[in-house]
């Protein structure tokens, strides 16, 4: 007996990377990328892409969570900081910090908690070095 999934596709994206560039199949994103061992200069790094994607996803999820709670999140802002480190025993590791501002103090924690349950990126990063915090 086979069970059918109740999932509905909301977004779909495909990207291809070759040495020195990455491009989505629909042409919406095309970027020169840093080659391994080079300084970033004016080229996009995977850390840039991770920071942008994670910040955008959590910010959108905050909007969804806020709307279910009748909260105004129009000023919500998410800043992502991604740091790549290397250690002999662990290899490369990413450390991701997401800082949220622009939510009223009395609802910020509640909205952020629900947003993290909605956001597919923060859920996918669960178990990694991910810190999500409200701005001081």
LOKEVEX-645095 format. One record per residue: x, y, z of N, C-alpha, C, O in turn. Coordinates in steps of 0.2 Angstrom, whole numbers, padded with zeros to 4 digits, always signed. Layout:
# residues N
XYZXYZXYZXYZ...
***
This chain:
# residues 136
+0004-0006+0000+0000+0000+0000+0004+0006+0000+0009+0007+0004+0003+0011-0005+0007+0017-0005+0003+0023-0003-0003+0024-0004+0006+0027+0002+0003+0033+0004+0004+0039+0000+0010+0039-0003+0000+0043-0002+0001+0049-0006+0002+0055-0001+0000+0055+0004+0007+0059-0003+0009+0064+0000+0004+0070+0000+0001+0071-0005+0003+0074+0005-0002+0079+0005+0002+0086+0004-0001+0091+0005+0009+0085+0002+0012+0091+0001+0010+0095-0006+0009+0091-0011+0010+0101-0006+0009+0105-0012+0015+0110-0013+0017+0113-0008+0018+0110-0019+0024+0114-0020+0022+0121-0020+0017+0123-0024+0026+0125-0016+0024+0132-0016+0030+0136-0020+0028+0141-0024+0036+0134-0020+0041+0137-0024+0046+0131-0026+0046+0126-0023+0049+0132-0032+0054+0127-0034+0059+0131-0038+0058+0136-0042+0065+0129-0036+0071+0133-0039+0077+0128-0041+0077+0123-0037+0080+0129-0046+0086+0124-0048+0091+0129-0050+0091+0134-0053+0097+0127-0047+0103+0131-0049+0109+0127-0050+0109+0121-0048+0113+0129-0055+0119+0125-0057+0125+0129-0056+0126+0135-0058+0130+0126-0052+0137+0130-0051+0142+0127-0055+0143+0120-0055+0146+0131-0058+0152+0128-0062+0158+0133-0059+0156+0138-0056+0164+0131-0060+0169+0135-0057+0169+0142-0059+0169+0144-0065+0168+0147-0054+0167+0154-0055+0160+0157-0056+0160+0163-0057+0155+0153-0056+0148+0156-0057+0143+0151-0055+0144+0145-0054+0137+0154-0053+0131+0150-0051+0125+0154-0055+0125+0160-0055+0121+0150-0057+0115+0152-0061+0109+0148-0060+0109+0142-0060+0103+0151-0059+0097+0148-0058+0094+0146-0065+0096+0150-0070+0090+0141-0066+0088+0138-0072+0083+0143-0075+0083+0144-0081+0080+0148-0071+0075+0153-0074+0079+0159-0076+0076+0164-0078+0085+0160-0074+0089+0166-0075+0088+0171-0070+0091+0177-0071+0084+0170-0065+0083+0176-0060+0089+0178-0057+0091+0183-0055+0094+0173-0055+0100+0174-0052+0106+0171-0056+0106+0166-0058+0111+0176-0057+0117+0174-0060+0122+0177-0056+0122+0184-0056+0127+0174-0054+0132+0177-0050+0139+0174-0051+0140+0168-0052+0144+0179-0051+0151+0176-0051+0153+0174-0044+0151+0178-0040+0156+0168-0044+0157+0165-0037+0165+0165-0036+0169+0164-0041+0166+0165-0030+0173+0165-0027+0175+0158-0029+0172+0153-0028+0181+0157-0031+0184+0150-0032+0188+0148-0026+0190+0153-0022+0188+0142-0024+0191+0139-0018+0198+0142-0018+0202+0142-0022+0200+0145-0012+0206+0148-0010+0207+0155-0012+0212+0158-0011+0203+0158-0016+0203+0165-0018+0200+0169-0012+0196+0167-0009+0202+0176-0012+0199+0180-0008+0192+0182-0012+0192+0182-0018+0187+0184-0008+0180+0185-0011+0180+0191-0016+0177+0190-0021+0184+0196-0014+0184+0202-0018+0177+0204-0020+0173+0205-0015+0175+0205-0026+0168+0207-0028+0164+0201-0031+0159+0201-0034+0166+0195-0029+0162+0189-0031+0158+0186-0025+0160+0187-0019+0153+0183-0027+0148+0180-0022+0151+0174-0019+0154+0170-0022+0150+0173-0012+0152+0167-0009+0146+0163-0007+0140+0165-0007+0147+0156-0006+0141+0152-0003+0138+0156+0003+0133+0155+0005+0143+0159+0007+0141+0162+0014+0136+0168+0012+0131+0169+0016+0138+0172+0007+0133+0177+0005+0126+0174+0003+0121+0177+0005+0126+0169-0001+0120+0166-0003+0116+0163+0003+0110+0164+0004+0119+0160+0008+0116+0157+0014+0113+0162+0018+0108+0162+0020+0117+0168+0019+0115+0173+0023+0109+0176+0020+0104+0178+0023+0109+0178+0014+0103+0181+0010+0097+0177+0010+0091+0179+0012+0098+0170+0009+0092+0166+0008+0089+0164+0015+0083+0164+0016+0093+0164+0020+0091+0162+0027+0087+0168+0030+0082+0168+0033+0090+0174+0029+0087+0181+0031+0080+0182+0028+0075+0183+0031+0080+0181+0021+0074+0182+0018+0068+0177+0020+0063+0179+0021+0070+0171+0021+0065+0166+0023+0063+0167+0029+0056+0166+0030+0067+0168+0034+0064+0170+0041+0060+0176+0041+0055+0176+0045+0062+0181+0037+0058+0187+0037+0051+0186+0035+0046+0189+0037+0051+0182+0029+0044+0180+0026+0040+0176+0031+0034+0177+0032+0043+0172+0035+0040+0168+0040+0037+0172+0046+0032+0170+0049+0041+0177+0048+0039+0182+0053+0032+0185+0051+0028+0186+0054+0032+0187+0044+0026+0190+0042+0020+0185+0042+0015+0187+0044+0021+0179+0040+0016+0174+0041+0014+0173+0048+0008+0173+0049+0019+0172+0052+0017+0171+0059+0013+0177+0062+0008+0176+0066+0016+0183+0061+0012+0189+0063+0005+0190+0061+0001+0192+0065+0004+0188+0055-0003+0189+0052-0008+0184+0056-0014+0185+0056-0005+0178+0058-0010+0173+0061-0011+0176+0068-0016+0173+0072-0007+0181+0071-0008+0183+0078-0010+0190+0078-0010+0194+0083-0012+0193+0072-0015+0200+0071-0009+0205+0074-0011+0209+0078-0003+0204+0072+0002+0208+0074+0005+0211+0068+0006+0208+0063+0007+0218+0069+0010+0221+0063+0018+0220+0063+0021+0221+0067+0020+0216+0057+0027+0215+0057+0030+0218+0051+0035+0216+0048+0027+0224+0049+0029+0227+0043+0036+0230+0044+0040+0232+0039+0038+0231+0050+0045+0234+0051+0050+0229+0053+0056+0230+0055+0048+0222+0053+0052+0217+0055+0058+0216+0050+0058+0217+0044+0064+0215+0053+0070+0215+0049+0074+0209+0052+0075+0208+0058+0077+0205+0047+0081+0200+0049+0088+0201+0046+0089+0202+0040+0093+0201+0050+0100+0201+0048+0104+0195+0049+0104+0192+0055+0107+0192+0044+0110+0185+0045+0118+0187+0044+0120+0190+0040+0121+0183+0049+0128+0183+0048+0131+0176+0048+0130+0172+0052+0134+0175+0043+0137+0168+0042+0144+0168+0042+0148+0172+0038+0147+0164+0046+0155+0164+0046+0157+0156+0045+0154+0152+0047+0162+0156+0040+0165+0149+0038+0171+0149+0042+0175+0153+0042+0172+0143+0046+0178+0142+0049+0181+0135+0047+0177+0131+0044+0187+0134+0049+0190+0127+0048+0194+0125+0054+0197+0129+0057+0194+0119+0055+0198+0116+0061+0200+0109+0058+0196+0106+0055+0206+0108+0060+0209+0102+0057+0205+0095+0059+0204+0091+0054+0202+0095+0064+0198+0089+0066+0191+0089+0063+0188+0084+0062+0188+0095+0062+0181+0095+0060+0180+0098+0052+0175+0097+0050+0185+0100+0049+0185+0103+0043+0181+0109+0043+0182+0113+0048+0178+0111+0037+0174+0117+0037+0167+0117+0041+0164+0112+0041+0166+0122+0044+0160+0123+0048+0157+0130+0047+0161+0135+0047+0150+0130+0046+0147+0137+0046+0144+0138+0053+0141+0134+0056+0144+0145+0055+0141+0147+0061+0136+0153+0058+0138+0158+0055+0130+0152+0060+0125+0156+0057+0121+0160+0063+0119+0157+0068+0121+0166+0063+0117+0170+0068+0112+0175+0064+0114+0178+0059+0106+0174+0066+0100+0178+0064+0098+0183+0069+0096+0180+0075+0098+0189+0068+0096+0194+0073+0090+0197+0070+0090+0200+0064+0084+0197+0074+0078+0200+0072+0077+0207+0076+0077+0207+0082+0074+0212+0072+0072+0218+0075+0066+0220+0072+0064+0217+0067+0063+0225+0074+0057+0229+0071+0050+0226+0074+0045+0227+0071+0051+0221+0079+0044+0219+0081+0043+0222+0088+0048+0223+0092+0037+0223+0090+0035+0226+0096+0038+0221+0102+0037+0215+0101+0040+0224+0107+0043+0220+0113+0038+0215+0116+0040+0209+0117+0032+0217+0116+0027+0212+0120+0025+0206+0115+0022+0202+0118+0027+0206+0109+0025+0201+0105+0031+0197+0101+0030+0192+0098+0036+0200+0102+0042+0198+0098+0044+0191+0099+0045+0187+0094+0045+0189+0105+0047+0182+0106+0041+0177+0104+0043+0172+0101+0035+0178+0105+0030+0174+0102+0030+0173+0095+0029+0168+0092+0030+0179+0091+0030+0179+0084+0036+0175+0081+0036+0171+0077+0042+0177+0084+0048+0173+0082+0048+0166+0083+0051+0162+0079+0046+0164+0089+0045+0156+0090+0041+0153+0085+0043+0148+0082+0035+0156+0083+0031+0153+0078+0034+0153+0071+0034+0149+0067+0038+0159+0070+0041+0160+0063+0046+0154+0062+0047+0152+0056+0050+0153+0067+0055+0147+0067+0052+0141+0065+0055+0136+0062+0046+0139+0068+0042+0133+0066+0040+0133+0059+0039+0128+0056+0039+0139+0056+0036+0140+0049+0042+0139+0044+0042+0136+0039+0048+0143+0046+0053+0144+0041+0057+0137+0039+0060+0134+0043+0056+0135+0033+0060+0129+0031+0067+0130+0031+0071+0124+0032+0070+0136+0031+0077+0136+0031+0080+0135+0038+0085+0131+0040+0076+0138+0043+0079+0137+0050+0077+0130+0052+0081+0127+0056+0072+0127+0050+0071+0120+0051+0076+0116+0048+0078+0111+0052+0078+0117+0042+0083+0113+0039+0090+0114+0042+0094+0109+0042+0091+0119+0046+0097+0121+0049+0097+0119+0056+0102+0119+0060+0092+0116+0059+0091+0113+0066+0097+0108+0067+0098+0104+0062+0100+0109+0072+0106+0104+0074+0112+0107+0071+0118+0104+0073+0112+0112+0067+0119+0115+0066+0120+0121+0070+0116+0122+0075+0126+0125+0069+0127+0130+0073+0123+0136+0071+0126+0141+0068+0117+0136+0073+0112+0142+0072+0110+0145+0078+0107+0142+0083+0110+0152+0078+0108+0156+0084+0103+0161+0081+0104+0164+0076+0097+0161+0084+0092+0166+0082+0090+0170+0088+0089+0167+0093+0091+0176+0087+0090+0181+0093+0086+0187+0091+0087+0189+0086+0083+0190+0096+0080+0197+0095+0086+0202+0096+0090+0201+0101+0086+0207+0092+0090+0213+0093+0090+0216+0100+0084+0217+0102+0095+0218+0103+0095+0221+0109+0092+0228+0109+0092+0232+0114
***
